Amino acid sequence: MSLHLYNTKKRRKEPFEPIDSQRITMYVCGPTVYNRVHIGNARPAVVFDTLFRVLKSLYPHVIYARNITDIDDKIIAAAADLNESIESISQRFATAYFEDMADLCNQSPTIQPYATDHIEPMINMVARLIKEGHAYEAQGHVLFDVQSMQNYGQLSNRSLDDMLAGARVEVAEYKRYAGDFVLWKPSSIAEPGWQSPWGRGRPGWHLECSAMIETHLGETIDIHGGGRDLIFPHHENEVAQSECSHGGTSFVRYWLHNGYINIDGEKMSKSLGNFKMVRDLLGHYNGETLRFALLSAQYRSELTFSNDLLEQAKSVLDGFYGALRALRTVQAVIPNSIVGQPVYEALLDDLNTPVAIRELHQLSKAMTQARGALQAKLKGEFLACAELMGLLQQDSEAWFQSAVGHDAIAAVDIESLIDERHAAKLNKDYARSDAIRSQLTELGVILEDGQNGTTWRRE
């Protein structure tokens, strides 16, 4: 089976046919860096990291760009509240984002462009849009004239009237039409700004992504991804800017959007205050557990995120790592290709991760039951398939012994207590031996006695 992806623009699943099979281009909207990111921000990062891995298994050169928005009104407001420079706060939270995403087992994108490094391309794009009659200047602002684009609204499948009725639009007397959106806005002395033909100012949010894509990937790209909430207005406006500034040239061939996250049955939202920050969750769960939970539903579906989901994800990973630990002396034979493998086929079917996980269970069972050369072969397939989802790449002992949370007992202290327990047993001090086991159990450490001594794992 070839790779098939659900194209938001076409509203159907299609075979993936790249512009150039020797150079695949993918862009995903990254964070606005004014705070730590929440689990909703993490879902597209994990989803498109998985797609990045799958694409690299199919094509020789994949360019994956995920931007950093480091100039925005939210950043300006946060910097003022914290009495910190905009540059300082944006860099601090960009670094925090990189750390959080790495902890979720994401690979680094090929390119991570910053918006403020692309002011000149933004100004050039605005100038072209004005020249072509798609934008106009008004009171220091430059706005895109949505009525000048015949098929504006095609991506979100909305008419202009529908878009105005269902969206929050800034009503300003300098707009020709209420739905026109800002490309460039004036900056006060206290605000960050750059010189332009329209005065000192800064770019609109939508413009930033269009300019970064043009700079690093070209006028037309293979894949553009992000959360479903970005379809309108952000991605719709990206299409407008990019296509109208390039003479109508198609901007994106495949639009992919992941679904929303619900928290304990309710849609995650600022108004409800039910945000789950990634860094807070990492204080209680291993990053791979969070990743597995995010992949447990097909990416286009809504995902209900809860403690039960996380506990279930941890339990499944414990089972997988337990199978690998039992076969730690078996040298895996990594296959040259996993074409036709059911896990891989599921991922080629629009990243159907629930089916891929189900097939991974079957592969784990077959691996455990096999013997000899077949077992080594199946172990290699198991690891190769899991790697495509960013899973099961750490040592099995490290998995069971890794500490989560600041109050977790250190591994060296656990080993010391195990040695003390062993000595107590040799001295037939069984009361002390049992007391140590109970002490460790209360600390979330499970001891397993075997022929080769005592091993341990955290609950």
C-alpha positions in Angstrom: 0.0 0.0 0.0 1.2 3.5 -0.8 0.8 6.5 1.6 -2.7 7.9 1.7 -3.5 11.1 3.6 -6.8 12.9 4.3 -6.7 16.2 2.5 -8.7 18.9 4.3 -9.0 20.9 1.1 -10.5 18.0 -0.8 -12.4 16.5 2.2 -11.3 13.0 1.3 -8.4 10.6 1.7 -6.0 10.6 -1.3 -2.9 8.8 -2.4 0.1 11.0 -1.6 1.8 12.2 -4.8 4.6 14.6 -4.1 5.7 17.4 -6.3 9.3 16.0 -6.4 9.9 12.5 -5.0 13.5 13.5 -4.3 12.5 16.5 -2.1 9.4 16.3 0.1 8.4 19.5 1.8 6.2 19.8 5.0 5.4 22.8 7.1 3.7 22.7 10.5 2.6 25.7 12.6 4.6 25.9 15.8 4.0 27.8 19.0 3.7 31.4 19.9 6.3 31.5 22.6 5.0 33.5 25.6 4.4 30.6 28.0 4.9 26.9 28.5 2.9 24.8 26.0 -0.1 22.7 26.9 -1.0 19.2 25.8 -3.1 20.5 22.9 0.1 22.2 21.5 1.9 18.9 21.8 -0.6 16.8 19.7 0.4 18.3 16.3 4.1 18.1 17.2 3.7 14.3 18.0 1.4 13.7 15.0 3.6 15.4 12.4 6.8 14.0 13.9 5.2 10.5 13.3 4.4 11.6 9.7 8.0 12.9 9.3 9.3 9.5 10.3 7.0 7.7 7.9 7.9 10.0 5.0 11.6 9.5 5.7 11.0 5.7 5.4 9.6 6.3 1.9 11.6 9.2 0.4 15.4 10.1 0.4 15.0 13.7 1.4 12.3 15.2 3.6 12.4 18.8 4.7 10.2 19.4 7.7 9.8 23.0 8.9 8.1 24.0 12.1 8.2 27.6 13.0 8.6 29.7 16.1 6.3 32.8 16.4 8.5 35.2 18.4 6.6 38.4 17.6 3.0 38.6 18.6 0.7 40.8 20.8 0.5 38.0 23.4 4.3 38.0 23.7 4.3 41.8 24.0 1.7 41.6 26.8 3.5 38.8 28.6 6.8 40.6 28.5 5.2 43.7 30.0 3.5 41.7 32.8 6.9 40.0 33.6 8.9 43.2 33.2 11.1 41.2 30.7 12.3 42.0 27.2 10.4 40.5 24.3 13.6 38.8 23.1 14.3 37.3 26.5 10.8 35.9 27.0 10.5 34.5 23.5 13.8 32.8 23.6 13.2 31.4 27.1 9.9 29.8 26.1 11.2 28.7 22.7 13.9 26.8 24.6 11.3 25.4 27.0 9.2 24.2 24.0 12.2 22.4 22.4 12.8 20.7 25.8 9.2 19.6 26.2 9.0 18.3 22.6 12.3 16.4 23.0 10.9 14.8 26.2 7.9 13.6 24.1 10.4 11.7 21.9 10.0 14.1 19.0 12.9 14.4 16.5 14.0 17.9 15.7 12.5 19.3 12.5 14.8 19.9 9.6 14.3 23.7 9.9 12.9 25.7 12.9 12.6 29.3 11.5 11.9 32.2 13.7 9.4 34.8 12.5 11.6 37.8 13.4 14.4 36.5 11.1 12.0 36.9 8.1 10.9 40.5 8.3 12.3 41.4 4.8 10.5 38.5 3.0 7.3 39.6 4.8 7.6 43.2 3.6 8.4 42.0 0.1 5.3 39.8 0.1 3.1 42.7 1.3 4.5 44.9 -1.4 3.6 42.3 -4.1 0.1 42.0 -2.8 -0.4 45.8 -2.9 1.0 45.9 -6.4 -1.4 43.1 -7.6 -4.4 44.8 -6.1 -5.0 42.3 -3.3 -4.0 44.6 -0.4 -4.3 48.2 0.6 -2.9 50.7 3.0 -5.1 52.4 5.6 -4.0 54.5 8.6 -0.6 52.8 8.9 -2.1 49.4 8.4 -1.9 47.2 5.4 -4.8 44.9 4.9 -5.6 42.0 2.6 -8.7 42.6 0.5 -10.6 39.3 0.8 -13.1 40.3 -1.8 -10.3 40.5 -4.3 -9.7 36.8 -4.2 -12.4 34.8 -6.1 -12.0 31.5 -4.2 -11.3 32.9 -0.7 -12.8 30.5 1.8 -12.2 27.4 -0.3 -10.1 25.6 2.3 -12.6 26.1 5.2 -15.5 25.7 2.8 -17.2 28.9 3.9 -18.7 31.9 2.1 -17.6 35.3 3.2 -20.9 35.9 5.0 -20.5 32.5 6.9 -17.0 33.4 7.9 -18.0 36.7 9.3 -20.9 35.2 11.2 -18.8 32.4 12.7 -15.6 34.2 13.6 -14.3 37.0 15.7 -13.2 39.7 13.4 -11.8 43.1 14.4 -14.3 45.8 13.4 -12.3 48.9 12.4 -13.4 51.9 10.5 -10.3 51.8 8.3 -11.2 48.4 6.8 -13.0 48.4 3.4 -14.7 45.1 4.4 -15.1 43.7 7.9 -13.4 40.4 6.9 -10.2 42.0 5.6 -7.3 40.9 7.7 -4.1 42.7 8.8 -0.8 42.0 6.9 1.1 44.8 8.6 0.3 47.0 11.6 1.8 50.1 13.1 3.9 49.9 16.3 4.1 52.5 19.0 7.4 53.6 20.4 7.0 51.2 23.3 6.3 48.3 20.9 8.7 46.3 18.8 8.8 47.4 15.2 10.6 47.5 11.9 10.9 50.1 9.2 8.7 49.5 6.1 7.3 51.5 3.2 4.2 51.9 5.4 6.0 53.2 8.4 7.4 51.5 11.5 5.4 48.4 12.3 5.2 44.7 12.7 3.7 41.8 10.7 0.3 40.2 11.2 0.4 36.6 12.4 -0.9 35.0 9.2 1.8 36.7 7.1 4.6 35.2 9.1 4.0 31.6 8.1 3.5 32.5 4.4 6.9 34.3 4.3 8.7 31.5 6.1 7.3 28.9 3.8 8.3 30.9 0.7 11.8 31.4 2.1 12.6 27.8 3.1 10.3 25.5 1.1 9.1 27.4 -2.0 6.0 28.7 -3.6 4.2 25.3 -3.5 4.7 22.7 -0.8 3.6 19.1 -0.4 2.1 19.1 3.1 0.9 21.8 5.5 -0.2 20.7 8.9 -1.6 22.0 12.2 -4.5 21.8 14.6 -8.1 21.9 13.3 -8.6 25.3 15.0 -6.2 26.8 12.5 -8.2 26.1 9.4 -9.9 29.4 9.7 -8.8 32.1 9.8 -5.0 31.2 9.9 -4.6 28.7 7.2 -7.3 30.2 5.0 -5.4 33.5 5.2 -2.1 31.8 4.5 -3.6 30.5 1.3 -4.9 34.0 0.3 -1.5 35.7 0.9 0.7 33.1 -0.7 -1.4 32.4 -3.8 -2.2 36.0 -4.5 1.4 37.0 -4.1 2.5 34.3 -6.5 0.1 34.9 -9.4 -2.4 32.2 -8.3 0.2 29.4 -8.0 -1.1 26.6 -5.8 0.2 27.0 -2.3 -0.3 23.5 -0.6 -1.1 20.2 -2.2 -2.2 18.4 1.0 -3.7 20.1 4.1 -3.7 17.9 7.2 -5.3 18.9 10.5 -5.4 17.1 13.9 -8.5 17.0 16.1 -9.1 18.7 19.4 -8.2 17.5 22.8 -10.9 17.1 25.5 -10.0 17.1 29.2 -12.0 14.7 31.2 -14.9 15.0 28.8 -14.8 18.7 28.2 -13.1 20.6 25.4 -9.9 22.1 26.6 -10.2 25.8 26.8 -8.8 28.8 28.6 -12.3 29.9 29.7 -12.8 26.6 31.5 -9.3 26.7 32.9 -8.7 23.0 32.2 -5.4 23.3 30.4 -2.9 20.5 31.0 0.7 21.9 30.7 3.2 19.4 29.2 5.8 20.3 31.8 3.3 19.6 34.6 2.3 16.3 33.1 6.0 15.3 32.7 6.3 15.6 36.5 4.0 12.6 36.8 4.4 10.6 33.6 7.3 9.6 31.4 7.3 11.5 28.1 6.9 8.4 26.1 3.7 7.7 28.0 2.3 11.1 27.0 3.3 10.4 23.4 1.6 7.0 23.4 -1.5 8.5 24.8 -1.6 11.2 22.1 -1.2 8.5 19.4 -3.9 6.2 20.9 -6.6 7.9 18.8 -6.4 8.5 15.0 -5.0 12.1 14.6 -8.1 13.5 13.0 -10.4 12.3 15.8 -11.0 14.2 19.0 -9.0 12.8 21.9 -10.3 12.6 25.5 -7.2 13.2 27.7 -7.5 11.9 31.2 -5.5 10.2 34.0 -7.2 6.9 33.0 -5.8 7.3 29.4 -2.3 8.0 30.8 -2.5 5.0 33.1 -3.6 2.8 30.3 -0.8 4.1 28.1 1.8 3.3 30.8 0.4 -0.2 31.2 0.6 -0.9 27.5 4.2 0.4 27.4 5.1 -1.6 30.5 3.9 -4.7 28.6 5.9 -3.9 25.5 9.0 -3.1 27.5 8.5 -6.2 29.6 8.5 -8.4 26.4 11.7 -6.7 25.3 13.3 -7.1 28.8 12.5 -10.9 28.7 14.3 -11.1 25.3 17.2 -8.8 26.2 19.8 -11.5 25.3 18.2 -11.9 21.8 20.1 -9.9 19.2 17.5 -8.1 17.1 17.9 -8.4 13.3 16.7 -5.0 12.0 15.0 -5.5 8.6 16.1 -3.6 5.5 12.4 -3.0 4.8 9.1 -3.4 6.6 6.9 -3.0 3.5 3.8 -5.2 3.9 4.2 -5.3 7.7 0.7 -4.7 9.2 1.9 -2.0 11.6 3.5 -0.1 8.7 0.5 -0.6 6.5 -1.7 1.0 9.2 0.6 4.0 9.3 0.5 4.4 5.6 -3.3 4.6 5.8 -3.5 8.2 7.0 -1.5 7.5 10.2 -4.0 5.0 11.6 -2.2 4.7 14.9 -4.9 2.8 16.8 -4.7 0.0 14.2 -0.9 0.3 14.2 -0.9 -0.1 18.0 -3.2 -3.1 17.8 -0.9 -4.7 15.2 2.1 -3.9 17.5 0.4 -6.0 20.2 0.1 -8.9 17.8 3.7 -8.6 16.7 4.8 -8.5 20.4 2.9 -11.7 21.1 4.4 -13.4 18.0 7.9 -12.3 19.0 7.5 -13.6 22.5 6.3 -17.0 21.4 8.9 -17.5 18.6 12.3 -19.0 19.0 15.7 -18.9 17.4 16.3 -16.9 14.2 12.6 -16.2 13.8 12.5 -14.5 17.3 15.5 -12.3 16.4 13.8 -11.3 13.1 10.5 -10.5 14.8 12.2 -8.5 17.5 13.9 -6.4 14.8 10.5 -5.8 13.0 9.0 -4.9 16.4 11.6 -2.3 17.1 11.6 -0.9 13.6 7.8 -0.6 13.5 7.7 1.1 17.0 10.4 3.5 15.9 8.1 4.9 13.2 5.8 6.0 16.0 8.7 7.2 18.2 8.2 4.4 20.7 10.3 1.7 22.5 13.7 3.2 21.6 15.1 3.2 25.2 16.7 0.3 27.1 14.0 -1.8 28.8 15.8 -1.7 32.1 16.0 2.1 31.9 12.3 2.2 31.2 11.3 0.3 34.3 13.9 2.1 36.5 13.4 5.7 35.2 12.1 8.1 37.9 9.3 10.5 37.4 8.8 13.4 39.8 11.1 15.1 42.2 10.1 12.9 45.2 10.9 9.6 43.5 13.6 7.5 45.3 16.9 7.5 43.4 18.1 4.4 41.7 21.3 4.3 43.7 19.2 4.2 46.9 17.0 1.4 45.6 20.1 -0.7 44.7 21.5 0.0 48.2 18.3 -1.3 49.8 18.3 -4.3 47.6 21.9 -5.1 48.7 20.8 -4.7 52.3 17.9 -7.0 51.8 20.1 -9.6 50.2 22.4 -9.5 53.2 19.5 -9.8 55.5 18.3 -12.9 53.7 21.8 -14.5 53.9 21.7 -13.8 57.7 18.2 -15.3 57.9 16.9 -11.9 59.0 13.6 -12.4 57.1 11.8 -9.7 59.1 14.3 -7.1 57.8 14.1 -8.5 54.3 10.3 -8.3 54.3 10.4 -4.8 55.8 12.7 -3.6 53.0 10.4 -5.0 50.3 7.4 -3.3 52.0 9.4 0.0 52.2 10.2 -0.1 48.5 6.6 -1.1 47.6 5.3 2.0 49.4 7.8 4.0 47.4 6.4 2.6 44.1 9.2 0.1 43.5 8.4 -3.5 42.7 11.0 -6.2 43.4 11.1 -9.4 41.3 13.2 -12.2 42.6 14.6 -14.7 40.0 17.3 -17.3 39.4 19.7 -14.5 38.3 19.0 -12.3 41.4 16.6 -9.5 42.1 15.4 -7.0 39.5 13.2 -4.0 40.1 10.8 -1.6 38.4 8.8 1.4 39.2 5.0 1.2 39.2 
